[in-house]
């Protein structure tokens, strides 16, 4: 997505400010040593998305399944950082 448009960047910033997904919130908390204040587009881009991408690309299906269940966010976080 092209973030050069002010409208697009504004929508992305508002969405990041209102994160409600427990998994994404937990990933932000676990990366709090890198993400100093509220997460920004760059924080999500460099610290959160690579962890999610790694889970999707590596491992067996049984290891990936908890990642998709929002209620088991902590278990998914454990899987992400065990690799």
C-alpha positions in Angstrom: 0.0 0.0 0.0 1.3 3.4 -1.0 1.7 5.5 2.2 2.6 8.7 0.3 -1.0 9.7 0.2 -1.9 11.6 3.3 -5.4 10.0 3.4 -4.0 6.5 3.4 -1.4 7.3 6.0 -4.1 8.9 8.2 -6.3 5.8 8.0 -3.4 3.5 8.8 -2.4 5.7 11.8 -5.9 5.7 13.1 -6.2 1.9 12.7 -2.9 1.3 14.5 -4.0 3.6 17.3 -7.2 1.5 17.8 -5.7 -2.0 17.7 -8.1 -4.4 19.3 -6.6 -7.8 18.2 -5.2 -9.5 21.3 -2.4 -11.2 19.3 -1.2 -7.9 17.8 -1.4 -6.2 21.2 0.6 -9.0 22.8 3.3 -8.8 20.0 3.5 -5.0 20.6 3.9 -5.6 24.4 6.6 -8.2 23.8 8.5 -5.8 21.5 8.1 -2.9 24.0 11.9 -2.7 24.3 11.9 -1.7 20.5 8.6 0.1 20.4 9.0 2.9 22.9 5.6 4.6 22.8 2.4 3.8 20.9 3.2 1.7 17.8 3.7 3.5 14.5 3.5 2.2 10.9 7.2 1.5 11.0 7.0 -0.4 14.3 4.4 -2.7 12.8 6.3 -3.0 9.6 9.6 -3.9 11.2 8.8 -5.7 14.4 5.3 -7.2 14.2 4.8 -8.3 10.6 8.1 -10.3 10.3 7.1 -12.4 13.4 3.7 -13.1 11.8 5.4 -13.9 8.4 7.8 -16.3 10.1 5.0 -18.3 11.6 3.2 -18.5 8.3 6.3 -19.6 6.3 7.9 -22.0 8.8 6.8 -24.9 10.8 4.1 -27.6 10.6 0.4 -27.0 10.4 0.0 -28.1 14.0 2.3 -25.3 15.1 0.5 -22.7 13.0 -3.0 -23.5 14.1 -2.9 -21.7 17.5 -1.7 -18.6 15.7 -5.1 -18.2 14.0 -7.1 -18.6 17.2 -7.5 -15.1 18.8 -8.4 -16.6 22.2 -5.1 -18.5 22.4 -2.9 -15.4 21.7 -0.3 -16.2 24.4 0.2 -19.7 23.0 0.7 -18.3 19.5 3.2 -15.7 20.9 5.2 -18.6 22.5 5.3 -20.3 19.1 6.5 -17.2 17.3 9.4 -16.6 19.7 10.4 -20.3 20.2 11.6 -20.5 16.6 
